[in-house]
């Protein structure tokens, strides 16, 4: 029998025994809250070529958390016909978050050659129950004029919002970052953000705030809200951009580019910082020289900043000569500060020494050498001379305050093939206070030794010692000294 004939036989066989089938189902919403109603819709068909199905019944197997409020009566279905069944339900008010299956069993009879047979089909409809977060927010300043610090207060009056993140859309954007990590939120939280409206037109504008989160079931959700704000940008003759990294509490090279956006040549352009939070070494100011319209000048200086990681608004003073007139202007410049975060790593093993074929516990002490707390610290250890006996090759520490330390342990088996120095790689991942993820890798050698040689039977040694003791007694102790007479 060829393939085409076999396919035709299988098709005829399927039609002859065809019966009730469920083509599709829908649920009125993707997820529901406790005490919320919904409707599940099921399409039941009788395929073409089948017999008429009569006395159709529907049995509903619902979990306790889902209450089906009514169920319609089923009518007969001719061959090639179909019917749509709607099942109204309500989630009970004490239902816990989860995904519940609403099972519906359809059963009917069909006559074929004087014989009545039963046709049955079952459909499982998933219904998701979750307490959705209810997010809202306010800002303390709705008037923007370039780069502005505002305080945003985010409120959640619904279910938990985990790993909450904030982005903006439109002409007004976050300054220095694409998104802000808020974390888990169940109540209210206020935080400082910096908005950049330099590319937005003057006047009223709609700023979109986009919140991304995970609900209590771990599913990703999004909430968009639009806030009407006012942009009042003043036309600046100079645009100043920081082009180098400045590390907190360390001397670093600070570089600025200054672009002349005006129509006049600016001569002897200088920039200084009156506050002691940013000190320029060996110079009280940065000199950019003359800058023609549309041109950019650059200047660098060694600076020391006592500023926290992130973007800081720093008071600055600009001076220049325009049309032979000395001018001066004060403004706030956004200065990006990088954390001085660093870690120290120290190893210890028990028992010592590390012996081929033996199991040992490797302790790794991680110390925060920076000036600020570090978060999400984890440690992993790798070596061709060691085989991990732990479930995971990574251990989690969490947060470390500055000058703080913590120790994690790894159970390993030494599988080196020869004794001597063996390489070990320790990797520490962490997030500093500016939100930047950092990784430090330490490579060092550890000494591995062969197992001690097996000791022989102690009986021969004891025998030799006994013989020696007997000989000493015989020679020196057997005869007692004679008394003189």
C-alpha positions as CSV (number, residue, x, y, z in Angstrom):
1,X,0.0,0.0,0.0
2,X,1.5,3.4,-1.0
3,X,1.6,6.5,1.1
4,X,-1.4,8.2,-0.5
5,X,-3.7,5.1,-0.1
6,X,-2.6,4.8,3.6
7,X,-3.4,8.5,4.2
8,X,-6.8,8.0,2.6
9,X,-7.6,5.0,4.8
10,X,-6.5,6.9,7.9
11,X,-8.7,9.8,7.0
12,X,-11.7,7.5,6.4
13,X,-11.0,5.8,9.7
14,X,-10.9,9.2,11.5
15,X,-14.2,10.3,10.0
16,X,-15.9,7.1,10.8
17,X,-15.0,7.4,14.5
18,X,-15.2,11.2,14.7
19,X,-17.2,12.7,17.5
20,X,-17.4,15.7,19.7
21,X,-14.4,18.0,19.6
22,X,-13.4,21.3,21.2
23,X,-12.1,23.7,18.6
24,X,-11.2,26.5,20.9
25,X,-11.9,28.3,24.1
26,X,-11.5,31.9,25.3
27,X,-11.5,33.6,28.7
28,X,-12.8,37.2,29.0
29,X,-9.6,38.4,30.7
30,X,-6.0,37.2,30.9
31,X,-6.1,37.4,34.7
32,X,-8.6,38.0,37.5
33,X,-8.5,39.3,41.0
34,X,-10.4,37.7,43.9
35,X,-14.2,38.2,43.9
36,X,-14.0,39.2,40.2
37,X,-16.5,37.8,37.6
38,X,-15.5,36.4,34.2
39,X,-16.8,34.3,31.3
40,X,-15.2,31.3,29.7
41,X,-16.4,30.4,26.1
42,X,-16.0,27.0,24.5
43,X,-16.7,26.1,20.9
44,X,-17.8,22.5,20.5
45,X,-18.1,20.9,17.0
46,X,-19.2,17.7,15.3
47,X,-16.9,17.1,12.3
48,X,-18.2,16.7,8.8
49,X,-18.8,13.0,8.0
50,X,-19.8,12.1,11.5
51,X,-23.3,11.1,12.6
52,X,-25.6,13.4,14.5
53,X,-24.8,13.6,18.2
54,X,-27.7,13.7,20.6
55,X,-28.4,13.9,24.4
56,X,-25.3,16.0,24.9
57,X,-24.4,16.7,28.5
58,X,-21.8,18.9,30.0
59,X,-20.0,18.2,33.3
60,X,-18.1,20.9,35.0
61,X,-15.2,20.1,37.3
62,X,-14.3,23.4,38.9
63,X,-11.7,24.0,41.7
64,X,-13.0,25.5,44.9
65,X,-11.5,28.9,44.0
66,X,-13.6,29.2,40.9
67,X,-17.4,29.2,41.2
68,X,-19.4,28.6,37.9
69,X,-22.6,30.6,38.3
70,X,-24.6,29.0,35.5
71,X,-24.3,26.4,32.8
72,X,-26.5,26.2,29.6
73,X,-28.2,23.1,28.4
74,X,-26.7,21.5,25.4
75,X,-28.7,20.7,22.2
76,X,-28.0,18.1,19.5
77,X,-25.3,18.8,17.0
78,X,-25.6,17.6,13.3
79,X,-22.5,16.5,11.4
80,X,-20.5,19.6,10.5
81,X,-22.3,21.7,13.1
82,X,-21.0,23.5,16.1
83,X,-22.2,25.3,19.2
84,X,-20.7,27.9,21.5
85,X,-21.0,27.4,25.2
86,X,-20.6,30.3,27.6
87,X,-19.7,29.6,31.3
88,X,-20.0,32.6,33.6
89,X,-17.9,32.2,36.7
90,X,-16.7,34.2,39.7
91,X,-13.4,34.0,41.5
92,X,-14.0,33.5,45.2
93,X,-12.9,36.4,47.4
94,X,-10.5,34.2,49.4
95,X,-8.8,32.7,46.4
96,X,-5.0,32.7,46.6
97,X,-2.9,33.7,43.6
98,X,-2.4,30.9,41.1
99,X,-3.4,29.3,37.9
100,X,-6.5,27.1,38.2
101,X,-7.9,24.7,35.7
102,X,-11.6,24.7,34.9
103,X,-12.3,21.2,33.4
104,X,-15.4,20.8,31.2
105,X,-16.4,17.3,30.0
106,X,-18.8,17.0,27.0
107,X,-20.5,13.7,26.3
108,X,-23.2,12.6,23.8
109,X,-24.5,9.7,21.8
110,X,-24.4,8.9,18.1
111,X,-26.1,6.2,16.1
112,X,-24.1,4.2,13.6
113,X,-25.5,1.1,11.9
114,X,-28.1,0.7,14.6
115,X,-25.5,0.9,17.3
116,X,-25.4,3.7,19.8
117,X,-21.9,4.8,20.9
118,X,-20.8,7.5,23.4
119,X,-18.7,10.4,22.2
120,X,-16.7,12.3,24.9
121,X,-14.3,15.2,24.9
122,X,-12.7,17.2,27.7
123,X,-11.3,20.8,27.8
124,X,-9.2,22.3,30.5
125,X,-9.4,26.1,30.7
126,X,-6.7,27.9,32.7
127,X,-7.9,30.8,34.9
128,X,-5.2,33.0,36.3
129,X,-5.9,34.7,39.7
130,X,-3.5,37.4,40.9
131,X,-3.7,40.6,42.9
132,X,-2.5,43.2,40.3
133,X,-0.4,46.1,41.5
134,X,-2.3,49.5,41.4
135,X,0.4,52.0,40.7
136,X,0.2,55.8,40.9
137,X,2.8,58.6,41.3
138,X,3.3,62.3,41.9
139,X,6.3,64.7,41.4
140,X,7.2,67.7,43.4
141,X,8.0,69.9,40.4
142,X,6.2,70.1,37.1
143,X,8.2,72.9,35.6
144,X,11.4,71.8,33.8
145,X,14.2,74.0,32.5
146,X,16.9,71.8,31.1
147,X,18.3,69.3,33.6
148,X,16.3,69.2,36.8
149,X,16.2,67.1,39.9
150,X,12.7,66.2,40.9
151,X,11.3,64.0,43.7
152,X,8.9,61.3,42.5
153,X,6.7,59.4,44.9
154,X,5.4,56.1,43.7
155,X,2.4,54.5,45.4
156,X,1.1,50.9,45.1
157,X,-2.4,50.3,46.4
158,X,-2.8,46.8,45.0
159,X,-0.8,43.6,45.0
160,X,2.9,43.4,45.4
161,X,5.0,44.9,42.5
162,X,8.4,43.1,42.5
163,X,11.6,44.4,40.7
164,X,9.8,47.7,39.8
165,X,11.6,49.7,37.2
166,X,10.9,53.2,35.8
167,X,11.5,54.6,32.3
168,X,10.3,57.7,30.6
169,X,9.0,58.2,27.0
170,X,8.8,61.2,24.7
171,X,11.0,64.3,24.5
172,X,11.7,64.4,28.2
173,X,14.0,61.6,29.3
174,X,15.9,60.4,32.4
175,X,19.4,62.0,32.6
176,X,22.4,59.7,32.9
177,X,20.4,56.4,32.7
178,X,17.8,54.6,30.6
179,X,15.9,53.3,33.6
180,X,15.8,53.6,37.4
181,X,15.5,50.5,39.6
182,X,13.0,51.0,42.4
183,X,12.8,47.5,43.7
184,X,9.9,45.7,45.5
185,X,7.0,48.1,46.3
186,X,3.9,47.4,48.4
187,X,3.3,50.9,49.8
188,X,4.8,54.3,49.0
189,X,8.4,55.2,48.1
190,X,10.0,58.6,47.3
191,X,13.2,59.0,45.3
192,X,15.2,61.6,43.5
193,X,15.4,61.4,39.7
194,X,17.0,63.8,37.2
195,X,15.0,64.7,34.1
196,X,16.5,66.0,30.8
197,X,14.2,68.3,28.9
198,X,16.8,70.0,26.7
199,X,15.4,68.3,23.6
200,X,11.8,69.2,24.4
201,X,10.0,72.2,22.9
202,X,9.0,75.1,25.3
203,X,5.5,74.9,26.7
204,X,3.2,72.2,28.0
205,X,4.3,68.7,27.2
206,X,3.1,65.2,28.1
207,X,5.8,63.1,29.8
208,X,5.2,59.4,29.8
209,X,6.3,57.4,32.9
210,X,6.6,53.7,32.2
211,X,6.6,51.2,35.1
212,X,7.7,47.6,34.6
213,X,7.3,45.0,37.3
214,X,6.7,41.4,38.2
215,X,3.5,40.5,39.9
216,X,3.2,38.0,42.8
217,X,3.1,35.1,40.3
218,X,6.3,36.3,38.6
219,X,4.6,37.4,35.4
220,X,5.9,40.6,33.8
221,X,3.5,43.6,33.8
222,X,3.6,47.2,32.6
223,X,1.8,50.4,33.6
224,X,2.0,53.6,31.6
225,X,1.0,57.0,33.0
226,X,1.2,60.4,31.3
227,X,1.9,63.6,33.3
228,X,1.4,67.1,31.9
229,X,4.5,69.2,32.6
230,X,5.8,72.5,31.5
231,X,9.2,73.1,29.8
232,X,10.9,76.5,30.0
233,X,14.2,76.1,28.4
234,X,16.4,79.2,28.3
235,X,18.6,79.5,25.2
236,X,22.1,78.7,26.4
237,X,25.2,80.1,24.6
238,X,27.3,77.3,25.9
239,X,26.8,73.6,26.2
240,X,29.0,71.8,28.7
241,X,29.5,68.0,28.6
242,X,31.6,65.9,30.9
243,X,33.6,63.4,28.9
244,X,35.6,61.5,31.5
245,X,34.9,59.4,34.6
246,X,35.4,61.0,38.0
247,X,35.8,58.5,40.9
248,X,34.5,59.6,44.3
249,X,37.2,60.5,46.9
250,X,40.0,59.8,44.5
251,X,42.1,62.1,42.3
252,X,40.9,61.6,38.7
253,X,41.3,63.3,35.4
254,X,38.2,65.5,34.8
255,X,37.5,66.5,31.1
256,X,34.9,68.8,29.8
257,X,33.9,69.7,26.2
258,X,32.4,73.2,25.8
259,X,30.5,74.0,22.6
260,X,29.6,77.6,21.6
261,X,25.9,77.5,20.5
262,X,25.7,81.3,20.1
263,X,26.5,83.6,17.2
264,X,29.5,85.5,18.8
265,X,33.0,84.4,19.4
266,X,33.6,83.8,23.1
267,X,37.1,84.6,24.3
268,X,39.1,83.3,27.3
269,X,36.3,80.9,28.4
270,X,36.9,79.6,32.0
271,X,35.1,77.3,34.3
272,X,35.5,77.1,38.1
273,X,33.7,75.4,41.0
274,X,33.2,77.6,44.1
275,X,32.2,74.7,46.4
276,X,34.8,72.4,48.1
277,X,32.9,69.3,47.0
278,X,34.8,69.4,43.7
279,X,38.4,70.6,44.0
280,X,40.7,71.2,41.0
281,X,44.3,70.2,41.7
282,X,47.1,72.8,41.0
283,X,44.5,75.2,39.5
284,X,41.5,77.0,40.6
285,X,39.8,76.9,37.1
286,X,39.7,75.2,33.8
287,X,40.7,77.2,30.7
288,X,39.2,76.6,27.3
289,X,40.5,79.6,25.4
290,X,38.6,81.2,22.6
291,X,35.6,79.4,21.1
292,X,34.1,80.5,17.7
293,X,30.4,79.9,17.0
294,X,29.6,76.2,16.5
295,X,33.1,75.2,17.7
296,X,34.0,73.0,20.6
297,X,36.9,73.3,23.0
298,X,38.2,70.8,25.6
299,X,40.1,71.1,28.8
300,X,41.3,68.6,31.4
301,X,42.4,68.8,35.0
302,X,43.1,66.5,37.9
303,X,40.2,66.8,40.3
304,X,39.1,65.4,43.7
305,X,35.4,65.0,44.4
306,X,33.7,64.3,47.8
307,X,30.5,63.4,46.1
308,X,28.3,60.3,46.2
309,X,28.2,58.0,43.2
310,X,25.7,58.9,40.6
311,X,24.7,62.3,39.0
312,X,25.3,65.3,41.2
313,X,24.3,68.9,40.5
314,X,27.4,71.0,41.3
315,X,27.5,74.8,41.5
316,X,29.8,76.2,38.7
317,X,30.9,79.6,37.6
318,X,31.5,80.5,33.9
319,X,33.5,83.5,32.8
320,X,34.3,84.8,29.2
321,X,34.8,87.9,27.1
322,X,32.1,88.7,24.5
323,X,32.6,91.8,22.3
324,X,35.3,93.0,24.7
325,X,32.9,92.8,27.6
326,X,33.8,90.5,30.6
327,X,30.8,88.3,31.5
328,X,30.1,85.8,34.2
329,X,27.4,83.3,34.8
330,X,26.5,80.9,37.6
331,X,24.8,77.6,36.9
332,X,24.5,74.1,38.1
333,X,26.4,71.4,36.1
334,X,25.5,67.7,36.3
335,X,28.6,65.8,37.3
336,X,28.7,62.1,36.9
337,X,30.5,60.4,39.8
338,X,31.7,56.8,39.6
339,X,31.9,54.7,42.8
340,X,35.3,53.7,44.2
341,X,33.9,50.3,44.9
342,X,36.5,47.6,45.2
343,X,36.7,44.3,47.1
344,X,39.5,42.3,48.7
345,X,39.5,38.5,48.7
346,X,41.3,36.1,51.1
347,X,41.4,32.3,50.9
348,X,41.6,29.7,53.7
349,X,41.3,25.9,53.5
350,X,40.4,23.3,56.1
351,X,42.0,20.9,56.7
352,X,45.5,21.9,55.6
353,X,47.4,21.0,53.6
354,X,45.4,20.6,50.4
355,X,45.9,16.9,49.5
356,X,45.3,15.1,46.3
357,X,42.2,12.9,46.5
358,X,40.9,14.6,49.7
359,X,37.9,16.8,50.5
360,X,38.5,20.3,51.8
361,X,36.4,23.3,52.7
362,X,37.6,26.5,51.0
363,X,36.6,29.7,52.8
364,X,36.5,32.9,50.7
365,X,36.4,36.1,52.7
366,X,35.2,39.1,50.7
367,X,35.9,42.6,52.1
368,X,34.4,45.9,50.9
369,X,37.3,48.2,50.3
370,X,35.3,51.1,48.9
371,X,33.6,54.1,50.6
372,X,30.0,53.0,50.1
373,X,27.8,50.0,50.4
374,X,27.8,47.4,47.7
375,X,24.8,45.1,46.9
376,X,24.0,41.8,45.3
377,X,27.5,40.4,46.1
378,X,28.1,36.8,44.9
379,X,31.2,34.7,44.8
380,X,32.3,31.8,42.6
381,X,35.5,29.7,42.6
382,X,37.0,27.7,39.7
383,X,40.2,25.6,39.5
384,X,41.2,22.7,37.3
385,X,42.7,21.1,40.4
386,X,39.4,21.1,42.3
387,X,36.0,19.6,41.8
388,X,33.0,21.3,43.4
389,X,30.9,19.1,45.8
390,X,28.3,21.8,46.3
391,X,24.9,22.1,44.5
392,X,26.1,25.5,43.0
393,X,29.5,26.8,42.2
394,X,28.3,30.3,43.2
395,X,27.6,31.6,46.8
396,X,25.5,34.7,47.5
397,X,26.5,37.2,50.2
398,X,24.1,40.1,49.6
399,X,25.1,43.6,50.8
400,X,28.3,44.7,52.4
401,X,28.8,48.1,54.1
402,X,32.1,49.9,53.6
403,X,34.9,48.2,55.7
404,X,32.6,45.2,56.2
405,X,33.4,41.7,55.2
406,X,31.7,38.3,54.9
407,X,32.8,34.7,54.4
408,X,31.4,31.9,52.2
409,X,32.5,28.3,52.0
410,X,32.9,25.8,49.2
411,X,33.2,22.1,49.6
412,X,35.7,20.7,47.0
413,X,37.6,17.5,46.2
414,X,41.2,18.0,45.1
415,X,41.5,16.2,41.8
416,X,44.9,17.5,40.7
417,X,47.2,15.0,39.0
418,X,50.4,16.2,40.5
419,X,51.5,18.2,43.6
420,X,52.7,21.8,43.4
421,X,51.2,25.2,42.7
422,X,47.7,25.0,41.1
423,X,45.7,28.0,39.7
424,X,42.5,29.2,41.3
425,X,40.1,31.8,39.9
426,X,37.8,33.7,42.3
427,X,35.1,35.9,40.7
428,X,33.2,38.5,42.7
429,X,30.1,40.2,41.2
430,X,28.5,43.2,42.8
431,X,26.5,46.4,42.2
432,X,27.8,49.7,43.4
433,X,25.8,52.8,44.7
434,X,25.7,54.3,41.2
435,X,23.7,51.2,40.0
436,X,26.7,49.9,37.9
437,X,27.4,46.2,37.9
438,X,31.1,45.3,38.5
439,X,33.1,42.1,38.4
440,X,36.5,41.5,40.0
441,X,38.5,38.4,39.1
442,X,41.4,37.3,41.3
443,X,43.8,34.6,40.1
444,X,46.3,33.0,42.4
445,X,48.1,29.7,43.0
446,X,47.5,27.4,45.9
447,X,49.8,24.6,47.0
448,X,48.7,21.0,46.5
449,X,50.4,18.1,48.1
450,X,50.5,14.3,47.5
451,X,48.9,12.1,50.2
452,X,51.4,10.9,52.8
453,X,53.0,7.5,52.1
454,X,51.2,4.6,53.8
455,X,52.9,3.5,57.0
456,X,54.0,-0.1,57.4
457,X,53.0,-2.6,60.1
458,X,54.3,-1.3,63.5
459,X,55.0,-4.9,64.7
460,X,58.5,-5.2,63.3
461,X,59.4,-1.8,64.8
462,X,58.2,-2.9,68.2
463,X,60.2,-6.2,67.9
464,X,63.4,-4.2,67.2
465,X,62.8,-1.9,70.1
466,X,62.2,-4.9,72.4
467,X,65.5,-6.5,71.3
468,X,67.4,-3.3,71.9
469,X,65.9,-2.9,75.3
470,X,66.8,-6.5,76.2
471,X,70.4,-5.9,75.1
472,X,70.8,-2.8,77.1
473,X,69.5,-4.6,80.2
474,X,71.8,-7.5,79.7
475,X,74.9,-5.3,79.3
476,X,74.4,-2.6,81.7
477,X,71.8,-3.6,84.3
478,X,72.1,-7.4,84.8
479,X,75.1,-7.2,87.2
480,X,74.8,-5.2,90.3
481,X,77.8,-3.4,91.5
482,X,79.8,-5.2,94.3
483,X,80.3,-3.6,97.7
484,X,83.9,-3.0,98.7
485,X,85.2,-5.1,101.7
